[in-house]
Amino acid sequence: MSNGLYRPGEFKDNCGFGLMAHMQGHASHGLLQKAIQALAA
């Protein structure tokens, strides 16, 4: 039986992925600024 969904043979190196969303669904310049800061970190 498998201990999880991770299978090392199926994954390759990548640059990563991130997602940020406003929980109330509103457009927000502050959220955009935080996303840019996260990418620059």
Stockholm file with secondary structure:
# STOCKHOLM 1.0

chainA/1-41         MSNGLYRPGEFKDNCGFGLMAHMQGHASHGLLQKAIQALAA
#=GR chainA/1-41 SS CCSSSCCGGGCCCCCCCCCCCCTTCCCCHHHHHHHHHHHHC
#=GC SS_cons        CCSSSCCGGGCCCCCCCCCCCCTTCCCCHHHHHHHHHHHHC
//
